[in-house]
Amino acid sequence: MSKFAALLGLLFAACLGASPASAKDLGVIGHTFTIGEQDILEVISARLKAAEKEGRIDQLQREFTRRVEQKVERPNPAPVRTTTYARSWLFDPTITVKEDYADHRGRVFARAGDRINPLERLPDFDRVMLFIDGDDTRQVEWALKEMRAAGEHRTRIILTNGAPLELMRRRGVQFYFDQEARLVEHFSLEQVPAKIAREGSQLRISELMP
């Protein structure tokens, strides 16, 4: 892994409030009890066997496929509203490194316990994130205009509601979706449209009037 790629990973970890995962054996805490509930896999297996016996397997498969397609086409919306008052603030992406990071030559450039602001080590990072309600035509048009101005390679349009695949088919550009509202929650967004862009060694977050 190159140093640049690793620093990008740190930046994304900062944006998502994540850190490298680790597993530890914490031993036994408190009393333990025998699990009395029926194994969920056994329940599912029994239901599938019953459905097969009743000739309903094909129906269940079609229903499952339909539900998956619906979730892909239109994921669950994030808890935000259309902007009623504009506001703006700065976000510090500094994180505490949980483990050593090294470049592709094995040279360590970040050690466990270090506090690092990835933006300070990525002087050329200039990505822009635009958060919009994909069902609001005004917000979609605003985001596309912003993308044309900043450049498609720099811009990420992130939906908090709507149908990303349908928009991609109609507009011919990449749309993303904030699954489980992770970015909305991490950046404390309450309103859209919103824009996140670099400002020095921090990120400027702006909720804008549509």
N, C-alpha and C positions, 0 to 999 in steps of 0.2 A: 504494500500500500504506500503510495507517495505521501509526502508531507502535506501537499495541498489537499489530497482526497481525505486524509485523516482530519485536517482542520475543518474541512467542510462537514465531516461527520460530527465533529464537536459542535459546530454552529447549529446543525439540525437538531442535535441533542439539546442544545440550549433553547432552541425555539419550541421544542416539544416537551421541555422539562424532563427529559429522559437522561439516563446514564447507563453505561455498560452494565449488563446484568451479571450477577454472580449468585451462586448457590452455596448455602452453608447448612451444615447439620446442626440444628439448634437443640437437639436432644428432645426429651419429653417434657412438656410443660403442663402441669396439672394432672388431673385424673384422666384415664382413657376408658372408653366404653366400647363394647361390641356393637358394630353397626347392625341394626335390626331391619333397616329398610331393604327392599328388594333391589338388586342391582339394576341400574337404569338400562344397561345393555340387554339384560334378560327381558325387561319389560318391552323394549323396542323389538327384540327378536320375536317375542310371543305375539305382539300385535301384527308384525309383518307376516308371520305364519298364518294367523287368523285371516288377514286380508287376502293372502294367497289362496287359502282354502275357499274363501267366499268369492274369489274371482275379481277382487278389487285392486290388485297390484298395479295394473296399468293406470287406473284412475288415480291412485296415490302418487305414482310417478309423474303423471301429467300435472297434478296439483302442486307437487313439490317444485317441478320445473317452472311453473307459472309464478310461484312465490319468489323463487330465486331471481327470475327475470325482472319481476317488479322491483325488488330491492336494488338490483343493479341499475335499472333504468331510473329509479327514483328512490334514493336512500332516505333515511329518516332525517328530517330537517334539524338544524341547530337552533337553540333557543335565543334568537336575536330578532329585532324588529327593524323596520325601515327608519332611518335616521329622522328624528324630530328636532334635535339640536346638535350642532356640530361640536366636536371636542377633539383634543389632540394631546398626546403625552409621549414621553420617551421611555423606552424599554431597554434595560441593561441585560445583554445576553451572557454575562459572565457566569461561568459554572465552576464548580470544584471537581477536578479530575479524579475519577475513582480508581483508575489504574494507569500504568505507564503507557504512553503512546510513542511509537517509533515510526520512522519513514521506511521506505522500501530497502534501504541499506542497513537497517537496524539501529540507526542513530536516534536515541531517545530525545524528544523535544518537549515532552510534557510528562511530569511525574505525578504519581498518585499524591493527592493533597494540594497540588498546585491550583491556584485560582487563575483561570484563563478567560480572557475575552477574545473569542476567535476572530472577531472583526479587526482587532488590532494586528493580527498576523495575516489577515487576508486583505491587503490594501486595495485590490482590484474587485472585491466582491460588490456587485451592484444590483442584485436581484430585487425585484419589486413584487409584492404580493397584493392582489386585489381581491377583496371579499365582497361577494354580491349575492342577492337573491335571484336565482336563475329564472324565476317566473315573472320577474319585473323587467319588462322590455327596456325601460329607461336605464336601469342599472347595467343591463347587458351591453347596451349601446355605449354607455360611459366607459365600461371596462375595455371594450374593443378599441375605443378611441385612445384610451390611455396606453393600451398595448401598441398601437400603431406609433404613438409618440415616443415611447420608451424603447421599442424593439421587442419583437416576439421572443427572441432568445433570452431576454432579461425578465420577462413578465410571466407571472403565474396567476391565472384567474381561478379563484377558488370559490365554489358555490357553497352556500350555507342552506340552500333550498333549491329544489328544481330537478331537472333531468339532464345530467351532464352529457350522456351519450347522444341524446336528441340534439342538444345544442352543438355538439361537435359535428354531427352530420349536417346540420343546417348552416353552420357558420364556417366550417372548415378550419377551425383552430382548436388547440387543446384546452379542455376545461378539466378542472380537478374538483373534488368534493371533500369537504371537511368531515370525514367519517367520525362518528361519535363525538363530534364537536370538540375535538382535542385542541385544535388551534384556537378556536373561539374562546374556550375556557382558559387556555394558557395565557393568551394575550388580553384576557378580560374584555373581549369585545361584547358590546350590547346592541350595537346598531350597524346596519349596512346601508349603502356601500361604505367600505373601509379600505384604507391603503396603508401598507407597511413598507417603508423604504429606509435605507441606511441614512443616518445623519451622524457623521463622524464615527465614533466607536460605539454608538448606540443605534437603536431602531426607532424611527419616528412612526407612531401609530396615529392615524387620523380617521375619525368617523365623519363622513362628509354628507352634506345634503344632496339628495338625488337630483 
